Amino acid sequence: AKAVVLKEDTSLPAATKIKIRDSVKNRGKRVRVSGWVHRLRVQGKNMIFVVLRDGTGFLQCVLTDKLCQSYDALTLTLESTITICGVINELPEGKSAPDNHELTVDYWECVGKAPGGDEAISNKVNENSDPSVKYDLRHLVLREEKASGILKVRSQVMKGFRDHFDNRGFVEVTPPAMVQTSVEGGSTLFELNYYNEKAYLTQSSQLYLETCLPSLGDVYCLAESFRAEKSHTRRHLSEYTHCEAEMAFISFDDLLDQLEEMVCDVIDRVLAHKPSADIVYKLNPDFKKPERPFMRMNYTDAIQYLKDNDIKKEDGTFYEFGEDIPEAPERAMTDKINRPIFLCRFPAEIKAFYMKRCPENPLLTESVDVLMPGVGEIVGGSMRISDLDELVAAYKREGLDPSPYYWFTDQRKYGTCEHGGFGLGVERFIAWLLNLHTVRDTCLYPRFTGRAFP
Ligand code: 4AD
């Protein structure tokens, strides 16, 4: 049999070019839609069902009779690009398709044929592929519904943070990624050659945000941070998106209140966006908004909690005051308590140089980690040292050369104030919201040990 050559019927009304997201409001009219063949089902010789994907949605299209008999129809493959014309009609009861409607095609053409056979996308990567293959072929995996859905929610989460801060009068700033000072200690710095000088990729924009308070007031940024992490865990990346904020003339309690308000407000904003809410509840059906107020627990009480609940170190001994609580016990405790926790007032010796001491106990700092069930720490924050002499002493104690920090020290010299802020890992927030096993799946192209491609 000879393949049919298709021609558009010029006597039909002109088709309006639309994106799939606008398909409901364009029902009943003749439309033109372009996209990728997401699903393909051939039913006998005279019917082909295509689910078309254009990034804005999915649209079932039905090709009948001679539309199924062209060369392109007979050789159509998944992920080919096509342009389709026809009319979208609501489906009768008992049939189901995305948005409960279907485009009845009157003309279509192939724009770019994808390979079939061994080279077919389903043979290159599928659900059963090894994780390393999935990361090698991330550019193809992104076409899957789950991977793209996560990125769509991510977009709304980022918008949620921006809207949250903009609504409260915070100014967004764009701090540099190439720096010559560390914030969180030397061990996780990525070093680079900067015109033959030593420089680093930033670990945190906090110190720069602090310098903005006198000129811009409360500030925030959504910027990439970089960590040469030695730990290969499901929540550590080498590059991550850091949402950081800094506020002047606040108390530690104000800081905690602001954090709680932010987490809850951003969740509300994401869920108010219907397409995102649908994805959240699809990926995480049991998701419940956290109850307020969040539990507030001191580090000292957490050490006691670990003892009371028989959560031990690998060597069988208990964690003692002054020790860092690593990922495993932190998660064990958070999962057991099963609600967000503000873990407060860590000992100064295990925290960063810039943290303010507690007035009631100078061994402790006015610091907070926000812990979420399933993920653990998603935020680190604190009040900052406000006294010049105390800051100078802190550099000394930590063995930091104060000279490259002159611009930071000047903040304490030229009109100091009580201030504080925090940094939230956007990928960890999303992993918690969507109940994902790893933060890697929340990134467009994740960067972790051994992987800086594609
Ligand atoms: O607790 P961290 O190290 O705190 C700071 O960097 C402060 N200077 C922030 C501030 O006060 N402005 O990091 C803050 C958060 C962590 O709670 C975690 O969510 C995230 O950043 N984070 C990482 N996320 C993914 N991969 C990594 N390697 C991360 N390291 C930290």
Boltz pocket constraint, residues with backbone or C-beta under 6 A from the ligand:
constraints:
  - pocket:
      binder: B
      contacts: [[A, 183], [A, 184], [A, 203], [A, 204], [A, 205], [A, 206], [A, 227], [A, 229], [A, 235], [A, 236], [A, 237], [A, 238], [A, 239], [A, 240], [A, 242], [A, 244], [A, 245], [A, 377], [A, 378], [A, 379], [A, 380], [A, 381], [A, 382], [A, 421], [A, 422], [A, 423], [A, 424], [A, 425], [A, 426], [A, 427], [A, 428], [A, 439]]
      max_distance: 6.0
